Amino acid sequence: QVHLAESGGGSVQAGGSLTLSCAVSGVSFDPGRLWGLYWFRQTPGKDREFVACIDRWLSGDYARSVKGRFTISLDSAKNTLQLNMRDLKPEDTADYYCAAERGEGCHAWYTAGNLHDWGQGTQVTVSS
């Protein structure tokens, strides 16, 4: 079974940087097979929203709100998904979740309902 565990959240000043990690188990990062790894974020009272995803080609796709500031990457040897966030803004404040998919790949149009394997989340707070 798939297990994911986020870490690296915290509080930073606007304009700062933070890197989140997601330890992944139960997923084979075989370049010959289709899979996707995702970051979503959620604020109180709102739906969980797409942030970024990566597939077997290791090229990331991003939400418009974070494009150019966030970078998704995968360390296959360590089975660790990362989200490098720079130039953070107060509106980036949210709980960040990673998710895994094993048959469809990376789709920026996905909603949380399209995914079923999630981590527990890690909180990011960006102060003005």
N, C-alpha and C positions, 0 to 999 in steps of 0.2 A: 504494500500500500504506500501511497504518497504521503510524505510528511514534510512540512515546511515550517521554518522558524525564523522570524525576523529579529534583527537586532540593529543597534546603532542609532536609534532615535535619541532626541534630546532637544535642548533649547539653544538657539543661536540668534545672533543679531542679524537684522536685515542686511543683505549683501554678503553674508557669510556662506560657508560651505559645510556640507555634511554628507557622509556616505553611509547608506543603509546596506545591510547584508541580509541574505536569506539563505540559510542552510537547507539544502534540498536532498531528500532521500526518496528512493522508490521510483526515480525517473532515470532512464537511460538516455544520455545525451549523444545518441548515435546520429551522426550527420546523414546517414542513409534513411533515417526515419523522420517523420513529421512530428514535431512537438513545439510547444510554446511556453514561455515563462513570462509572467506579467507582474507589474506593480499597479496597484490601485490605491486610492486614498479616499478617506471619508471624514466629513465634518458632521457635527451634531445636526440632526434634522434633515440631512441630505443623503441622497443615494451614494453608494460607493462608485467612484468615478475612475475611469481609465487614466493611467499616467504614462505607462510605457510597456512595451513588450519586446521580446527577442525570440528568434526561432533558430533552427539548425544552421542557418546561414550567418548567424551572429551579427546581423544588422538590425539595429533597433528602430522601432517606430514609436512616436511620441504624441501625446496630446498637444494641441496647439499652445496651451497655456505654459507648457514647460519646455517646448522645443527650443534648442539652442542653449539651455541652461542645465538640463539633466542629461545624464548618460547612463544607459543600461548596459551591463556587461555580464558575462558568465565566465567564471573560472571552472572549466570542466573538470580539471584535475582535483579540485577541492569541493566540487559539487556545491558551489556557492554563487548565487545570483547577487549582483550588486546594483545599487542605484546611486550614482554620484550626483549630488545636487550642489550647484553653485549659484551665486547671485540670488540667494533665497529671498523671498518676499513674504510679508505677513500673510498673504493669501495662500501660501503654501502650507500653512499650519493645518495639520490633519493627522489622523491615524493612517499609517501606511501599511498596506498588506501586500504580500506576494502570493501568487497563485500559479499553478501548473496545469498544463493541458497536454495530452499525449496523443492527439490525433489530427488536430486541425491547424496548428501553427500559430503565428502571430497575427492578430487582427485588431487594428486600432479602433474598429467600430464595436468591439465587444463591450457588453455590459457585464456587471457582476453575475447576472443570471446565466451567462454563458459558461461560467467556470464553476467548478465544484470542489477543488482542492485548494484550501487556503491556509495561510499561517495565522497566528494569533494577533498580529499587528504590532506596530511600534509607533510611538507618538513623536511627532515633530512639531515644535513650537518655534515660530520665527517672530522675534520682537522688533518693533519699529525703532 
